[in-house]
């Protein structure tokens, strides 16, 4: 019998950063993780005429784990030292492969630390901090206890799925309450966890980690001039729409599209947890249908969205899952509010649309 909380989050499906140099970021991603190269979207005259965002998404076998980047409109300021800047994204690796990963990072001249043993963020294991050419930071994470499914999808260099994401928060309790209410995750208590650290353990594997900070993380989409960096959280496919409905009932929608609001940094930092427009063709259609966005923000300007997951094993385990994209829910969403006969509902959208992330 399934006793998990309603709307429980099972994994981090994808993590997306900003970049000032898309081709350099893709080279870095391929070299540092062994992920297969994918085309950069937006580099055609036709795309430029349509103002398509310049982006690239790279995915693990099966597509239930991805990383991506969006070209940003302004230059990033310098990042903090390795292991200090936020947000960060971690990837599972096997403990016996640590030296192999260090050698590969050296070979490709990727900035990294040594392997460091730690239990500060809720799990015991070994971490290697590293960075991309833009100064976005990442971690290879070799846990003492590997969750089921973590290495079942892996790159050809044996980098497994996303293990965790680390964000800054000015008030840990606000974010703890938010994720408890809307994502079915209770804050974890562990005496080994570092002070000022909130560990939110996901149902199948992986963690969301918040570190108490004085200032909002620079590189997040609800802050400053930046766009589109976000984290996607996997819920069971049948929980996808109910999870959004609960959120829409409980938190406000952003007042308007960020570019139209023209808020100061201080005003952006003061915004509450909220839902908002997901700047993709599907997200725009979504908001047209129901007047609510399928992106949501925590209390510290980080953006997220849910993604549906269909278990791949007969026992209903979410250790391995097939991702169900937002667009597959559009018709159900429209039906649920009596708009299913709306003409052109699915126009321009399809399984092969690369912009639905
Ligand atoms: Fe996404």
Boltz pocket constraint, residues with backbone or C-beta under 6 A from the ligand:
constraints:
  - pocket:
      binder: B
      contacts: [[A, 14], [A, 230], [A, 231], [A, 232], [A, 305], [A, 356], [A, 357]]
      max_distance: 6.0
